[in-house]
Amino acid sequence: MKVSYMAQHLIGSEIIRIAASVNELIAKGEKICNLTIGDFEPKYFPIPEEYKNAITDAYNKGETNYPAANGIAPLRNAVSKFLSEYEKLSYSPDEILISAGARPLIYGVFVTLIDKGDTVIYPVPSWNNNHYVHITGAKGIPVDVKAENNFLPVADDFRSHLKDATLVSLCSPLNPTGTTISQEQLEGICDLIIEENKRRGEKQKPLYLLYDQIYWLLTFGEHTHFNPVSLRPEMKKYTVFIDGMSKAFASTGVRVGWAFGPKEVIERMKAILSHLGAWAPKAEQVATANFLTKNTAINNYLTLFKNKIEERLTVLYDGLINLKEEGYPVDAIVPMAAIYLTARFDLIGKMGVDGKIFKDSTDITDFLLHKAKMAVVPFYAFGASINNAWFRLSVGAVTVEEIKGVLGNLREALETLKAVEVERG
Ligand SMILES: Cc1ncc(COP(=O)(O)O)c(C=O)c1O
């Protein structure tokens, strides 16, 4: 082996496999409605104008040298104020760590808390937990969660796994589902964590909670975001939050994220990440500090931005539910947040026009791509079984017209399967 065991065994991404097929078809001139991208097309979703101007201003003013290892003080102050105003959370600037987006911070939480062999519990489907578990040599316990709980865990899902675990990793609003954890669900899980930590006492490493709320500003309608510390203040000792600019302000390429949590954990994360050089660029930090104080600009941007996302998700959801009501084997969960819709294409075991039986979610993905020109990501890519017929549909890179068009294609594609079924009797 020429590389480490860890590197050799890091599994490839299913999303990248699908992206390669999509690109192949696009290169052949096919028009694909690409619902695979967990990102924003800047043509439809630009970053806030004030933010863009602040970034270019900062470069013009020569803000181009190393920033402080934990993030520049004005930005940590601005994040502290933002959290207090927008989420009623009280964190001082020295409990906040800035980095180049959320990813280095999630990695930082894992390497800071996990010793090789430590147990990490995470619900499935979820985004990338399996990879961080692998990188840190943790013992991962993926826990399948139920569609009827909007694919978010309840206390009973975790109860039997918590003894001696080191970390519970949660995300809400959730990638890949676009659903949010309810107050009751989150309270139940917090109570278990508090109870387990009481049982442990001071000598053992506590059971921590990683709470990734990167999509929290993107909730729709009556759906609300809940966080563990507001619901159970005792959770402050055990919770490390992940948050940032990437999703709420369509700024995935700008690379500014923050973690906040117990000071001693944040300090150690800072020390580790400083060796990676994973800080956000200085000019972007200056600009983010400036933008986060502009409440009117923030509120105006979020209103418009969320309307555009919600419109796309609603058109998609309504279209799928119409098909369901007409008897096609599809289903969807009401969109609550983020840029994702959860949909089910119940085709496993059915016969395609080529006479082949759909054996698993890969066949469904390929059918939707080739026959409906609709590119989607199976929950299999988020740790679920390959036989799981639920999919993530992301609307960050498509127009409403494209969605309407693809719903027509989908109907035609499903109709061909109906014809096969009738023929088979
Ligand atoms: C749940 C979740 N957390 C974190 C990230 C990463 O965010 P960033 O681009 O800031 O690294 C993503 C990106 O897709 C995500 O879906």
The ligand as a MOL file (V3000), in Angstrom:
LIG
                    3D

  0  0  0     0  0            999 V3000
M  V30 BEGIN CTAB
M  V30 COUNTS 16 16 0 0 0
M  V30 BEGIN ATOM
M  V30 1 C -25.1200 19.9130 6.5360 0
M  V30 2 C -23.9280 20.5690 5.9490 0
M  V30 3 N -22.9560 21.0000 6.7620 0
M  V30 4 C -21.8650 21.5980 6.2760 0
M  V30 5 C -21.6760 21.7530 4.9170 0
M  V30 6 C -20.4170 22.3840 4.4240 0
M  V30 7 O -20.4660 23.7380 4.3950 0
M  V30 8 P -19.2310 24.6000 3.8670 0
M  V30 9 O -19.4130 24.7540 2.4020 0
M  V30 10 O -19.3520 25.8810 4.6160 0
M  V30 11 O -17.9740 23.8680 4.1840 0
M  V30 12 C -22.6450 21.3170 4.0350 0
M  V30 13 C -22.4450 21.4570 2.5850 0
M  V30 14 O -23.0890 20.9000 1.7570 0
M  V30 15 C -23.8040 20.7150 4.5610 0
M  V30 16 O -24.7740 20.2800 3.7630 0
M  V30 END ATOM
M  V30 BEGIN BOND
M  V30 1 1 1 2
M  V30 2 1 2 3
M  V30 3 2 2 15
M  V30 4 2 3 4
M  V30 5 1 4 5
M  V30 6 1 5 6
M  V30 7 2 5 12
M  V30 8 1 6 7
M  V30 9 1 7 8
M  V30 10 2 8 9
M  V30 11 1 8 10
M  V30 12 1 8 11
M  V30 13 1 12 13
M  V30 14 1 12 15
M  V30 15 2 13 14
M  V30 16 1 15 16
M  V30 END BOND
M  V30 END CTAB
M  END
